[in-house]
Amino acid sequence: MAEARTAFQSVPVVDVSGLRSGDPALRRATAAELARVGREVGFLYVVGHGIPEATIEGLLDAARRLFALPAETKQRYYIGRSSNHRGYVPRGEERFYGYGDDLKEAFDTALDLPADDPDYLAGNRMLGPNVWPAEVEGFDRQVTAYYAAALDLGKTLIRGFALGLGLPEEAFAQHVTKPTTQLRLVHYPPIDSLPESERANVMGIGGHTDYECFTILLPTAPGLQVINGDGEWIEVPPIPGAFVINIGDMLEAWSNGAYVATSHRVRQVTEERYSFPMFFATDYDTVVAPHPDLVGPENPPRYPALSAGDHLVGQTMQTFGYLIDGLKDGSVQLPEGSRGLNEFGRFEQERKAG
């Protein structure tokens, strides 16, 4: 049985600077705290992350200028026009788990690879060059600088998550060389920007777990909520200088349920909110299954083996409107073995248990 969430009322803060120490004892101690929170909550704030404030401010400046553009300008970079899932995501494009429309717009980026990258040329939907809006001067530079810094933090954290399970530090990190890690720039307008008649069934974003290993989140305003072991939605407000980290489906599966991918959502917000989730993932062809050192006669594997990249593509195809339409008309196909939304990770574990 996967470990249960506790009835926490707030999200813990962990100083992760010790993960970069040359002292193995300090790395182990920091990793043990990281693992404890990953088991009991699945959400945490991290400080001591090492990302410069100027890099963070550059990303926020780029997002503000992007989302201030006229709607018709942003639509020129509509994600449905890209061949590798990059670009502008208008309100209503994502359809989450039976909730109403999400009250948000976004811009999706990832590892920026050259146009002659062999995986991109082979048709890989999650790898290749980014889309850069020409109207926002310096956008590519500011976003790329943040992406590089957050990716480096992610590699530090994934080593810590492995060490916290008693595994070698490179047990997971060795599979992060050309990752499908995505960085989203998200803009949530305040609810009163909608006519009153349209407000009742709108969420910032509906409840879900994330598909990847974990998410590194930089929010600018309240709105994020996480569900605890008693089924209560707990507020996760921004803390200056801290990032929010949450476990995703892949790390839950790799840890054989030791780490918890906790459901979260963004409620209706009353003030303008920007949010920058980096969905830290592995290389496309990584096979994710419970780590052999974490299974045994009394702790059998609880998750099937699957391709990390195919899982991400399959879930994405069932979430974004332009891909849902492609599935309906036959212009795109789900990867072989794709699972439905909510059929993997924490949602599925709790469905079986209930």
N, C-alpha and C positions, 0 to 999 in steps of 0.2 A: 504493500500500500504506500503510495507516495505520501511524503510528509505533509501534514495539514498546515495551513496558514494559522497563525495565532490571531487572537482577537486584538490586534494592535490598534491603538488610537492615534498614532503618529508614525511617521517614517523616520528611521534612525539616520544619523549622520556618521560617516566613516571617513577618517583621514587616510587616504591611500598613498601618501607620499612615501611610506615605508616600503611599498612594492618596488620602488626604484633604488632602494638601499643596496649597498654592497655587502651588508651584513645579513647572512642567510637567516639568522634567528629573528631579525626584525621583519624580514619579508614573510616568514612563516606566521609570525604573530599578526601581522596586518591581514594576511590571507585568511587566517582563522576567523577574524572578525567579519571579513567580507563573506565568508562561507556561512557563518551563523545567521547573518541577516538574509542572505540568499535562501537559506532553508526556511526561516521563520516568517519572512515577510515577502521576499521577492522584489522589493523596492528599497532603495536607499538614496540618500544624498551623498555625494562624494566631494570632499575638499582636499586640498593638497594635490590637485590634479596637474598643475604645471602649465595650463594653457594661459597665455598672456591676455590681459584685459584688452589690449589694443586689437588683438585678433578677434576677440568676441565682439567688440564695438564695430569692427569692420564688417562682420557678417550682418549685424543688426542694421547698419547703415545701408548695405546692399539690399536687404529685404524691404526696408521702408521705401526706398526709391523704386524698387520693382513693383510692389503692390500698389503704389500711388499712380502707376501708369493707367491710362484709359483702358477700359475693358477690351476694346477692339485691338489695342496694341498687344496686350497680354495674350489674347487669343491667337495671335500669329505664331505663338510658341506652344500651342496646344499639344499636350502629351500624346494625343491620338495620332498626330502627324509624324511622330518619331518612330524609328524602327527598333529602338532599344529602350523605350520607356523613360524618356527624359523630357522635361519641359513643364509647361503650365497646366495646373489641374484646377478647373473652375469649380465653383460650388455645385454640389449634386453629382459630380463625376464618380465619387466613391459611394458604394452602396453597402453599408456595414450591417450585417447580421440582423436584418429585419427592422432596423431603426428607420426613422424618417431621414430626410436630407441632413447631411452634415453642414453646419453653418461655418464653412471655412473655404479658403482657396489656398493653393500650395504651388510650389515649384520644386520639381524633383531633379536631383543630381546624383552622381555616383562617381566611382573611380574614373577619372578622365583619361581615356585611352586614345591612341591615334586612330585615324580612319582606316589605316591598313592593318589594325590588330587582327590576327587570324581568327580569334573567337568571334569578333564582331562580323567579319566577312563571312563566317560560317553561319551567321544568322542567330547568334546568341542574343536573346532579348534583354539580358541584364548586364551586358558588357559593351564597351565602346566609347565613343566621344560624347561629351555633354553638349547640351543646347545652351547657348549663351545669348541673352537678350542684348542686342546691339545698342538699344536706347539707354542702357544703364552703364555709364562709364565706370570701368574698373570692377564690374560685377564679377567677372571670371577670376580676377586676381584675389579679391576679398573672400570669395566663397572657397576657392582652392586652398588658400592659406588656412582657413578654419578647418576644412576637410582634412588636411594633412595633420594638423595638431590633434584633432579629435580621433583620427584613425590611430595615431601613436598612443593616445590615452587608452583606446580600446585594446590595443595589443598588450599594454601593461595590465589592464584589468583581466583579460582572458588568461594571462599567466597566473594572476592571483586567484582566479576562480578554480583553476586546475590545482594549484598548490593547496588551496583550502580543502580539497577533496583527498589530499594525500597523494596526488598524482605528480609526475614530473611537470615542471613549469611549462615545458614546450608541448605537452600532450595535446592541447587544442591549438595553440599558436602556430604549430607547424603547418596547419591547414589554412593559414591566412597569408598568402603570398600574392594573390591576384583576386581579392575578394569582391563579392557582389554587394558590398556595403553601400547603402544609400543614405544620402543626406537630404532631408526635406526642409524647405523653408515654408512655414505655415503661417497664415494670417487669419485670425478669428475676429470678425467685426462684432461690436456689441449687439446684443439681442434687440435693442431698441432701434437698430438700423433697419429692421424688418417691419412691415406693416403689422399691426397687432393681430390681424386675422391669421397671419402665417407663423406665429411664434409658438403655438402650443406643442407641436410635434417635432420641433427642431432641437437637435443636440449640437454641441460643438463637434463632437465625434462620439459615436456609440461605443458601448462596452466591448472590449476585445482583448486578446493577448497578441503580442507581436510574434511574427513568424521566425525571426532570426535568433542569434545567440543572446544578445541583450541590446538595449537601447540606451544611448547617451543623449539626454534631453537637456536643452537650454530653454527655459520658458521665461517670459517677461512679465507675466501677470497671473493671478489665480485662475482656477478653472479645472485643473487636473484633479481627478478623484481616483482612488484605488479601493478595491473591495477587500475587507478583512475576513477573518475566519468565521465571524458571526453574520456575514452577509451585509455588513454596513459599509456605505460609501464614505471613505475618509478623505478629507481634503489634503492635497499635497501642494501647498503654496510655494512660490519661489523663495529661495534663501540666497541672499547676495553672495556671490563668489562660489556657489555650489552648483553642481550638475545633479540631475535626477537620473538614476540608473534603474532599469527594470529588466528582470530576467525574461527571455523569450523562449519560444517553443523548442528551438534547437538545443539550447543549453540545458533545458529541463530534460530533454531526451538523452543527451550525452551523459548527464549526471544520473540517469536512471531514476529520475523523480526526486533526487535529493534537493535540487534547486527548484524553486516554485515560480512558474510563469503566471503572475497574478493579473487578473482582469482589471482593466482601467478604462476610463472614459474622460471626456471633457464635457462638463455641463455647459449650459447656456452661460455666456459671460456678459458682464455688465460694463466692462471696459475693453478697449481694443487690446488684443493679445497677439503677440508673436511667439512662435514656438519652433524650435530647431531640433528635431529628433534625428540622430544618426543611428540607423539600424545596422548594428555591427554583425557582419556575416562572415562566412568562410568562403573559400574558393568554390566555384560552381560545382565541380565534380566530387566534392567531399561527400563521403558516405557517413551520415550521422546515425549512430546507434548507441545504445548504452555502452559505456567504456568497459572493456573486458575486466579491468581491475575493480569495477564497481558492481559486478554481478557474481552470483554463486548459488549454491543449493537453497539457501534461505533468502536469497534476494535475486530472484530470476529477472530477466529482462522484461521491462514493462512497455517498451516502445519498439515498433518495427524499424528496421533499417530503411533509410530513404536517402535519395540524392538531395543535398541541401539546395542546390540551384533549381532543380526541377520542382521541389516543394515550394520555393519562393515564387517561381513562375506560375505554378498551378493556383496558388492562393491569390496572386495578383490578378490573374485572368478572371477569377470569380468575384473580384471586388470592384474593378474599374469598369465604368460604363462602356468605353470604347472596345474593351476586350470581351466583355459580356456579349455585346452585339456581334463581335466577330465569332464567338462560339456559336451563337444562334444561327448565323448565316453560313457557317462552315469555313470562313476565311482564316481562322486560327484553330488550333487543336490543343487540348490539354496534354501535358506530358504524360507518358504512360505511368500508371500507378498513382496519379494525382488523387488526393483526398479532398473531400468537401470542406467547406469552411467549418471550423469548430470540431473537426474530426481528428485532431491531433493535439497532443499537449494537454494542458490543464483542463480545458473544457471537456475533452473526451474522457480523461481520467475520472472527473467528477460525475459525468453522465453514467459511466459504468458503475461507479460506487453507489450512486443514488438509485 
